[in-house]
């Protein structure tokens, strides 16, 4: 992993998001699917744009 602060923040958010999904699953929350879908799309877009803007600079 490189020293890009945006990518480091995205990595931390991805870990926290995984923990949130696990917690919601353990608590059997009805909104689990909605939270998982929205968060997955947002994190995916974040990683995609991060890769797009840092391509060639690694």
Secondary structure in CASP SS format (residue, H / E / C, confidence):
PFRMAT SS
TARGET T0000
AUTHOR 0000-0000-0000
METHOD secondary structure of the structure
MODEL  1
X C 1.00
X C 1.00
X C 1.00
X C 1.00
X H 1.00
X H 1.00
X H 1.00
X H 1.00
X H 1.00
X H 1.00
X H 1.00
X H 1.00
X H 1.00
X H 1.00
X H 1.00
X H 1.00
X H 1.00
X H 1.00
X H 1.00
X H 1.00
X H 1.00
X H 1.00
X H 1.00
X H 1.00
X H 1.00
X H 1.00
X C 1.00
X C 1.00
X C 1.00
X C 1.00
X C 1.00
X H 1.00
X H 1.00
X H 1.00
X H 1.00
X H 1.00
X H 1.00
X H 1.00
X H 1.00
X H 1.00
X H 1.00
X H 1.00
X H 1.00
X H 1.00
X H 1.00
X H 1.00
X H 1.00
X H 1.00
X H 1.00
X H 1.00
X H 1.00
X H 1.00
X H 1.00
X H 1.00
X C 1.00
X C 1.00
X C 1.00
X C 1.00
END
